[in-house]
């Protein structure tokens, strides 16, 4: 299964690129890659621009660029699914999930194999969806392209066109800190970093 790490966001509220924020002695991006490799033998990073792609290449990280620049995570998913067969699965993960765990993707993959009709497996907490820590079939790439061509870049609209298996986040209640916690501001980053240190993450 392929892993797709999204690093193409503008990080406007943060004021700097989230993926390079330090957690411990390394940028968050490298911690997230370690978690992805627990599940995926093939991992690709969707970079924000050519400069970042070259920076990642110097770290021996396989990185590509969006084919629909500036169109958000749906464009990143579209790029990351390139080359996959229709029935193959890929894990999509955003770069701003400091407490993401590869074990969750392993569990989602097990659920995916149980549901032959599903085109996506997405955690949720009631109406709140977590589509950037989820699984997608290769066939979703064409649907993503259709959405982007129609000017529909929201993942929620995209999911409405798919056969989705939703998984209650309470299934992962034993994981602490909350694995779907994301960061959008410096204050949220400082909180996450303090929690990271308190919980003894490496």
N, C-alpha and C positions, 0 to 999 in steps of 0.2 A: 504494500500500500504506500502511496505517495504522501508525503507531508508538505503542506504549503504554508509558509510563514509570511504573513503580510507585514511589510515594512514601508508601504507607500503613502502612509497618511501625512498630512501637513502638520499635525501636532500644534495647531495654532494656539490652543488654550494652554498647552504646556510651555510653549516658547522655545522648545528644543526637541529633537527627535527622541521619542520615547525608547526606541530600541537600543540606543547607546547609553542610556542612563545606567550608572553603576549600581549593582547589587552585590555586596561583598567586593571581591576583587576583580569582577568581570562585568561587562555590559549585559543587560537583561537579555539581549538577543542570543547570546551564547548559552545562557542557562536554558532558554526556551528550546533552542536546537537540541540540547542534551535530552530534554524531555520528549521531543518529537522522535528522536532516534530510538527511543524505547519501543516504539510501535512501527516506525517507518524506515525501510531500508533506503528509500529514495526521497530526499528532502530538497526542496527548492525554496529560495527566498525571493519574494517579489519586492524589488527595491524601488525606492522613490525616484531615483534619477541615475544617470550614467556614472556620476562621481561616486555615489554610494555603491553601485554595482561593482565598480573597480575596487573600492575599499574592501568589500566583502570577498572579492576574488583574491586579494592579498592574504585573507584569512583562510583561504582554501574552501570558501563557502560558495556553493552553486547558486547564482543569483540571475534573475531575469527582470525585464521591465514590462510594465503594462502595455497592452496593445490599444487600450483606451485610456490614455493618461488623464489623471485628475478626476476620474469617475468613481473613486472610492473602492471599498472592499469587494464589490461585485466584479469590478474590472480586474482586481487582483486574483480572485477566484478563477475568472475566465482565463487569465494568463497561466495560472498554475496548473489548470487541467489540460493544457495543451499536450497532445500526444497520447493521452490515456484512451483506452478502449471504453466503449459506452458502459459496460458492466463493471469496470474497475472502480475502486473506491479511492478517495483522497481525503486526508484530514486537513481542514482549514483552521489555522490558528492565528489570532492577531498578536502583534508584538507587545501589547500593553497589558498582559495577563501575568503578573509576577508569580502567582501561586498556581498556575496551570500545571497539571500533572499528566504525564503520558499514560498513566493507568486508566484515566478517564477515557481516552481515545481507544484503548484496548477494549474497554467495556462497550463503548459505542460500536466498535467494529464487530463485536460478538452479536449485538442486537441487530446490526445491519445484515449479518449473514442469516439471521432468522426471518428477515422480512424481504422476500425476493422482489416485491413490488416497489419498495421504497427507493426513491431517488436521492433522499437526504435523511440524515438522522441528526436531530437538533435538540439539545437540552433546552428546557424552559422552566420558568418559575411563574406559574399562572400565565398572565398575558405577556410577561417579559421573556423574550427569546434571546438565546445566545448563539446566533448563527456564525460567529467568528471563533467558535470552539466546537466544531461540528464536522460531520462527514458528508461528502457529496460524491455521487457517481460521475464518471466521465461524461455521460450523456447530458449532464446538466450544463455543460459548456455551451452547447448550441442555444439552450434556453437563456443562458446568461447573455450571450451575444444578441439575441433577439430583444431582450429587455434594454440593453444598452443602446441598441440602434433606435429603440422607441423612446429613448430619453428617460427610461425608468431605471434609476440606479440604486434604489432602496432595496436592501436585502429582503425586507418583509414583503414587498411586491413580488420579488423574484420567487420567494418561497410559495406564494399563492399559485404559482404555475407548476409547482412540483408536487409529487407524491411524497409527503414528509411523514416520517415517524418522529413524533415529539416525545422526549424523555424527561420526566419530572426531575428537576435539579435536586429534589430531596433524596433521590437515589444515591447522591454523593454527599449526604449530610455528615458522614463520618470524616470527610476530608476537611481539615482546618489548617490554615485560614481558607475562607471561601474560594474555591478554585476559579470561579468566574468573575472575581473582583477585577475591575480594570482601573486604569489611571488616566485622567484627562487634565489634571492641574498639578502644579508644583506641590500644593498642600496634600493632594492624594498620593503623590509620589513619596513625600516625606513620611506620611502615615504608613504606606506599604513598606518602605525601607526599614522603619522602626519595628514593624511587625515581623518582617523578614528576620531581623537580628534577634528579636525576642524569641521567635519560634525555632531558631537555630538552623535555618535553611543555609545550604552551602551553594 
